[in-house]
Amino acid sequence: MSTFLVVMLGAAMLAWPAVLNGYPLVFIDSVSYLGQTLFPEWPWDKTPAYGAVLHLFHWGVSLWPALGAQALMVSHLLWMAQRGARGDATPGMHLLVCAVLAAGTAAPWFASTLMPDVMAGVAPLCLLLLAFARDRFSLAEVVWLTLLGAVAIASHLSHLPTALALVVFVALATRRLLPIARAALPVGLAVFGLLVANSWATGRPALSPHGAVFLLARLQADGPAAATLRAHCPRAGWELCAFARNLPMDSDAFLWDPRSPLNRTTDGRPLAMGGMRRSGEAAEIVARTLSERPAEVADAMARNALRQALLFEVGDTLDNTHLAASARRAIDRLPAGERATFDAGMQMRGELREAAAPFLQPHRMLVLAALPLALFALALSVWRRDWVRAGLIGGVLVAVAANAVATGALSAPVDRYQARIVWLLPLAALLGLVPRFGAGLIDDARIRARMSAWRTSSSSSRSSSLPAS
């Protein structure tokens, strides 16, 4: 069976939720990514990378090719992960990996949703394969992993802290320049791309020109920023001083509710795009809070990160909440047949969560079982001096933990944020425990065996070339 066919079959397994739904899954935020090229409309609160990639495949005609490309990307990366962990790949093992992930984890639900959430797992795999298994890939494959990793990191700002944590992990684990450079290159490309794109769009060379407002939402919900406002208002002159007595409040309500202090003027009138307009003031309040209340901020972040680590259900991506008012705007720009198919889908009809419920039940149990298995596989790899698999498994554990910190501490603990990456744990357990190629030889032993065979061959060749006495 050819590699292409096997990867295609794996992609089909991972895309089954879209088939069940009758259309690629979307979310309230999908409109921002699709709208980048369909309206067009620059997303002030998101990065532009994922929307640009989507357009490469839908071209305002259909979202099915974009869904197919996304599932194919994940399947191909799983094939490469098997090669990296085992030294080579087999069709049977690839189909087993895809089947386990498709049946027992959230991976197919995010592969079937047109959101950058799927990239939360893609980015760590790219960086870890580049750092620890580069010798098992061709130059073209290394370039592909580098570019894919850069796009995955740039697709959402929460992926950047996780990627930086992995670079630090690679540095500590290898203490060698080349692996560190290979892991850092996609991060550097992502940062450079975001700086250039935001400089062009907003005139500000920043990773997130308005990102401070999201951190303010989290810090006021936890209390420290609300205390800062009460301590310095009204003399600080911030417009939010007028609403200091109403804080803290839920972070999502603070960001998006039209009645939120962020989205009203000081005299109570609606303020369109309040988050964007008040991002400068938000940066001042955040800076003052961090300098004056570092212990309170650290305590709140630690509690949120721990809570986030325990939340990993598929979450709110299955509902039709706000889809008629959000994603429908983008779907309306597609041909009439696409709109009809979207409206007929289970998600839009509000029936997907109930239909999906039986398939979601194994997720938590599999993740909880995979964690000790992954730790055992890590210990076994270290004992065997199998540094490639040890690096890959250890890196996955670091990535899952770093994602909990980046999303829970800096945004808000939400099921979807951890579910989008925690499926890497079953993958790490699978690839860490299955037999390797080459009779299970570790890398050092494999190299020594090859050198011994070469010396034996060279010695035999010289002996046969000596003249007979």
C-alpha positions in Angstrom: 0.0 0.0 0.0 1.5 3.3 -1.0 2.3 6.1 1.5 -0.1 8.5 -0.2 -3.0 6.1 0.0 -2.3 5.3 3.7 -2.1 9.0 4.6 -5.3 9.6 2.7 -7.0 6.8 4.6 -5.8 8.3 7.9 -7.1 11.7 6.8 -10.5 10.2 6.1 -10.6 8.7 9.6 -9.7 12.0 11.2 -12.4 13.9 9.2 -15.3 11.7 10.3 -17.0 14.4 12.5 -17.4 16.6 9.5 -19.1 13.7 7.7 -21.3 13.1 10.7 -22.2 16.8 10.7 -22.7 17.0 7.0 -20.4 20.0 6.7 -17.1 21.2 8.1 -17.5 22.3 11.6 -17.2 26.0 12.3 -17.1 28.1 15.4 -18.2 31.7 16.3 -14.6 32.8 15.6 -14.4 31.1 12.2 -16.0 34.2 10.7 -12.9 36.2 11.6 -10.6 33.8 9.7 -12.9 33.3 6.7 -13.7 37.0 6.7 -10.1 38.0 6.1 -10.5 37.3 2.4 -14.2 37.0 2.0 -15.2 40.5 3.2 -12.3 41.4 3.5 -11.8 42.4 7.1 -8.6 42.4 9.1 -9.1 40.7 12.5 -8.0 43.1 15.2 -8.2 40.4 17.9 -6.6 37.5 16.0 -3.5 36.7 14.0 -3.8 36.6 10.2 -2.0 33.4 9.4 -4.8 30.8 9.7 -7.2 32.8 7.6 -4.7 33.2 4.8 -4.0 29.4 4.8 -7.8 28.7 4.7 -8.1 30.9 1.6 -5.5 28.8 -0.2 -8.1 26.0 -0.3 -11.6 27.5 -0.3 -11.2 30.5 -2.7 -14.7 31.6 -1.8 -16.2 28.5 -3.4 -16.4 25.7 -0.8 -15.0 24.9 2.6 -14.7 21.1 1.9 -11.3 21.4 0.3 -10.0 23.4 3.3 -11.3 20.7 5.6 -9.7 18.0 3.5 -6.4 19.8 3.5 -6.5 20.2 7.2 -7.2 16.5 7.9 -4.5 15.5 5.3 -2.0 17.7 7.0 -2.6 16.0 10.4 -2.5 12.5 8.9 0.8 13.2 7.2 2.3 14.7 10.3 1.3 11.5 12.2 3.0 9.5 9.6 6.2 11.6 10.0 5.8 11.3 13.8 5.9 7.5 13.5 9.0 7.7 11.4 10.6 10.0 13.9 9.8 7.9 16.9 10.3 4.4 15.4 12.9 5.0 12.7 10.5 4.1 10.0 6.7 3.8 9.4 4.3 1.0 8.4 0.9 1.4 6.9 -0.6 -0.8 9.7 0.8 1.3 12.5 -0.3 4.5 10.9 -3.9 3.3 10.5 -3.8 2.1 14.1 -2.6 5.4 15.3 -5.2 7.3 13.3 -8.0 4.9 14.4 -7.1 5.3 18.1 -7.0 9.1 17.9 -10.2 9.2 15.8 -12.2 7.0 18.1 -10.8 8.0 21.5 -9.6 11.6 21.5 -10.6 15.1 20.5 -8.1 15.1 17.6 -10.7 14.4 14.8 -13.1 17.1 16.2 -10.4 19.8 15.9 -9.2 18.4 12.6 -12.8 18.8 11.3 -13.2 22.3 12.7 -12.1 25.3 10.6 -10.3 27.0 13.5 -6.5 27.3 14.4 -7.2 25.0 17.4 -5.9 22.0 15.4 -2.5 23.8 15.1 -2.0 23.7 18.9 -0.9 20.0 18.5 0.7 20.5 15.1 3.2 23.1 16.2 4.8 21.0 19.1 5.1 17.9 16.8 6.9 19.9 14.2 9.4 21.5 16.6 10.1 18.2 18.4 10.6 16.2 15.2 13.0 18.9 13.9 15.0 18.9 17.2 15.2 15.2 17.9 14.6 13.3 14.7 16.0 15.5 11.9 18.3 12.7 10.6 15.3 10.6 9.8 13.9 13.0 7.3 15.0 14.4 3.9 15.9 18.0 3.3 12.5 18.6 1.7 10.7 17.1 4.7 12.7 19.3 7.1 11.7 22.4 5.1 8.1 21.3 5.3 8.2 20.7 9.0 9.8 24.1 9.5 7.3 26.0 7.4 4.3 24.1 8.9 5.6 24.7 12.4 6.0 28.4 11.7 2.4 28.7 10.3 1.0 26.7 13.2 2.7 28.9 15.8 1.6 32.1 14.0 -2.0 30.9 13.7 -2.7 31.7 17.4 -0.8 33.8 19.9 -1.3 31.1 22.6 0.9 28.8 20.6 3.9 31.0 20.9 4.5 30.5 24.7 4.2 26.8 24.2 6.7 26.9 21.4 9.2 29.0 23.4 8.9 26.5 26.3 9.8 23.7 23.9 12.8 25.6 22.6 14.0 25.8 26.3 13.3 22.1 26.7 15.3 21.2 23.7 18.2 23.4 24.9 18.2 21.7 28.3 17.7 18.2 26.9 20.4 18.3 24.1 22.8 21.1 25.1 23.7 21.3 21.4 23.4 24.2 19.1 21.9 22.5 16.0 18.9 20.9 17.6 18.2 24.2 19.4 18.5 26.1 16.1 16.2 23.7 14.3 13.5 24.1 17.0 13.9 27.8 17.2 13.8 28.5 13.5 10.0 28.1 13.1 9.5 30.3 16.1 11.6 33.0 14.6 9.8 32.8 11.3 6.4 33.0 13.0 7.5 36.0 15.1 9.0 37.7 12.0 5.8 37.1 10.0 3.5 38.4 12.6 5.6 41.6 13.1 5.6 42.2 9.3 1.9 41.5 8.9 0.8 43.7 11.8 3.2 46.5 10.8 1.7 46.5 7.4 -1.9 46.3 8.6 -1.8 48.6 11.6 1.5 50.5 11.4 2.6 48.9 14.6 5.3 46.2 14.4 3.9 44.2 17.3 3.0 40.5 17.8 -0.4 41.6 19.0 -1.2 45.3 18.7 -4.2 45.0 20.9 -3.3 42.0 22.9 -3.1 43.8 26.3 -6.9 44.0 26.5 -7.1 40.2 26.7 -4.7 40.1 29.6 -6.6 42.9 31.3 -9.8 40.9 31.0 -8.1 37.9 32.8 -6.4 40.1 35.5 -9.6 42.0 36.3 -11.6 38.8 36.5 -9.1 37.3 38.9 -9.1 40.5 41.0 -5.6 42.2 40.8 -6.4 44.6 37.9 -9.7 45.5 39.5 -7.8 46.3 42.7 -5.4 48.4 40.7 -8.3 50.4 39.2 -9.8 51.1 42.6 -6.4 52.1 44.0 -5.6 54.6 41.3 -8.9 55.9 40.1 -10.0 58.6 39.4 -6.6 60.3 39.5 -5.1 58.0 36.9 -7.4 59.4 34.3 -8.3 56.0 32.7 -11.7 55.9 31.0 -12.3 52.5 32.8 -12.2 54.4 36.1 -15.8 55.3 35.5 -16.7 51.6 35.9 -14.2 50.5 38.6 -17.0 49.8 41.0 -18.5 47.2 38.6 -15.3 45.1 38.5 -14.3 42.3 38.7 -16.5 40.5 36.2 -16.4 37.5 33.9 -13.5 37.9 31.4 -15.6 36.9 28.4 -18.4 39.3 29.4 -15.8 42.0 29.9 -14.5 41.5 26.4 -17.6 40.9 24.4 -20.8 41.9 26.2 -22.1 45.2 24.7 -23.0 46.3 28.3 -19.4 45.7 29.5 -17.3 48.7 30.7 -15.0 48.0 27.8 -17.7 48.5 25.2 -19.3 51.6 26.7 -18.3 55.3 26.8 -18.0 57.0 30.2 -21.5 58.4 29.8 -22.9 54.9 29.1 -23.2 55.0 25.3 -22.2 52.0 23.2 -18.6 52.0 22.1 -17.9 49.9 19.0 -14.7 47.9 19.0 -14.1 48.9 22.5 -11.3 46.3 23.0 -9.3 47.7 20.1 -9.9 51.3 21.1 -8.9 50.9 24.7 -6.0 48.5 24.2 -3.5 51.3 25.0 -5.2 52.1 28.3 -5.4 48.3 28.9 -1.6 48.1 28.5 -1.1 50.8 31.1 -3.4 49.1 33.6 -1.8 45.7 33.0 1.7 47.1 33.5 0.8 48.9 36.7 -0.9 45.7 38.0 2.1 43.5 37.2 4.5 45.9 38.9 2.4 46.5 42.0 0.8 43.1 42.6 3.2 40.4 41.2 2.4 37.9 43.9 -1.4 38.2 43.5 -1.0 37.8 39.7 1.3 34.8 40.0 -1.1 33.1 42.4 -4.1 33.7 40.2 -2.2 32.4 37.1 -1.0 29.3 38.9 -4.6 28.5 40.0 -5.9 29.1 36.5 -3.2 27.0 34.9 -4.0 24.1 37.2 -7.7 24.3 36.5 -7.0 24.5 32.8 -4.9 21.3 32.9 -7.9 19.4 34.2 -10.4 20.7 31.6 -10.1 18.9 28.3 -13.5 18.2 26.9 -14.3 19.1 23.3 -16.4 22.0 24.7 -18.4 24.6 22.9 -17.3 23.9 19.4 -20.3 21.6 18.8 -23.0 24.1 19.5 -24.7 26.5 17.1 -24.6 29.4 19.6 -24.2 32.7 17.7 -23.4 30.9 14.4 -26.4 32.5 12.7 -25.0 35.9 13.6 -21.3 35.1 13.1 -20.2 32.3 10.8 -23.3 32.7 8.7 -21.9 36.1 7.6 -19.0 34.3 6.0 -21.0 31.4 4.6 -23.3 33.9 2.9 -20.4 34.9 0.7 -20.1 31.3 -0.7 -22.3 29.9 -3.4 -26.0 29.1 -2.7 -25.3 25.3 -2.6 -22.7 25.8 0.2 -25.1 27.9 2.2 -27.8 25.2 1.9 -25.5 22.5 3.0 -24.2 24.5 6.0 -27.8 25.2 7.1 -28.7 21.5 6.8 -25.8 20.4 8.9 -26.4 19.0 12.4 -24.3 21.7 14.0 -26.4 24.5 12.5 -29.6 22.7 13.4 -28.5 22.4 17.0 -28.3 18.6 16.9 -24.6 17.9 16.8 -23.9 17.9 20.6 -26.5 15.2 21.2 -25.3 13.1 18.2 -21.7 13.5 19.3 -22.2 12.6 23.0 -21.6 8.8 22.7 -18.4 9.4 20.8 -17.0 11.9 23.4 -17.4 9.6 26.4 -14.0 7.7 26.0 -11.9 10.9 25.7 -11.3 11.6 29.4 -10.6 7.9 30.2 -8.1 7.5 27.4 -6.2 10.7 28.3 -6.0 9.7 32.0 -4.8 6.2 31.0 -2.3 7.7 28.5 -0.5 10.0 31.0 1.0 7.2 33.1 1.8 5.2 30.0 3.6 8.2 28.4 5.6 8.6 31.7 6.5 5.0 31.6 7.5 5.2 28.0 9.7 8.2 28.8 11.4 6.3 31.6 11.9 3.3 29.4 13.4 5.4 26.6 15.8 7.0 29.0 16.8 3.6 30.4 17.4 2.3 26.9 19.3 5.5 26.0 16.7 6.0 23.2 17.2 9.7 23.2 15.0 10.4 20.1 11.9 8.9 21.7 12.8 10.3 25.1 13.0 13.8 23.6 9.7 13.4 21.7 7.8 12.1 24.7 9.3 14.5 27.1 8.6 17.4 24.7 4.9 16.4 24.4 4.6 16.4 28.2 6.2 19.9 28.3 3.9 21.1 25.5 0.7 20.0 27.2 1.7 21.6 30.5 2.9 24.8 28.8 -0.4 25.1 26.9 -2.3 24.9 30.2 -0.3 27.8 31.5 -0.5 29.9 28.3 -4.3 29.5 27.9 -5.5 29.2 31.5 -3.2 31.8 33.1 -3.3 34.3 30.2 -6.8 33.9 28.9 -9.3 31.8 30.8 -9.7 28.1 31.7 -11.9 26.6 28.9 -12.3 23.0 28.0 -11.6 23.6 24.3 -8.2 25.1 25.0 -6.6 22.0 26.6 -8.6 19.5 24.5 -7.0 20.8 21.3 -3.6 19.6 22.5 -4.1 16.9 25.1 -4.6 14.2 22.3 -0.8 14.3 22.0 -0.6 12.2 25.2 -2.2 9.1 23.7 0.0 9.6 20.6 3.1 9.8 22.7 2.2 6.7 24.7 1.5 4.8 21.5 4.7 5.7 19.7 6.7 5.4 22.8 5.8 1.8 23.6 5.5 0.1 20.2 8.6 -1.8 19.0 11.2 0.1 17.0 12.7 -0.9 13.7 16.1 -2.5 13.5 15.4 -5.2 16.1 14.7 -2.5 18.7 18.2 -1.1 18.6 18.6 2.3 20.3 20.3 5.0 18.2 23.8 4.5 19.8 23.7 0.8 19.3 22.4 1.2 15.7 25.4 3.5 14.9 27.9 1.1 16.6 26.4 -1.9 14.6 26.7 0.0 11.3 30.3 1.1 12.1 31.2 -2.5 13.1 29.7 -3.9 9.8 31.5 -1.3 7.8 34.9 -2.1 9.5 34.2 -5.8 9.0 33.4 -5.2 5.3 36.5 -3.0 4.8 38.7 -5.6 6.5 37.3 -8.4 4.3 37.8 -6.3 1.2 41.5 -5.6 2.1 42.1 -9.3 2.9 40.7 -10.4 -0.4 42.9 -8.0 -2.2 46.2 -9.3 -0.7 48.2 -11.5 -3.1 48.4 -15.2 -2.3 51.7 -16.3 -0.7 
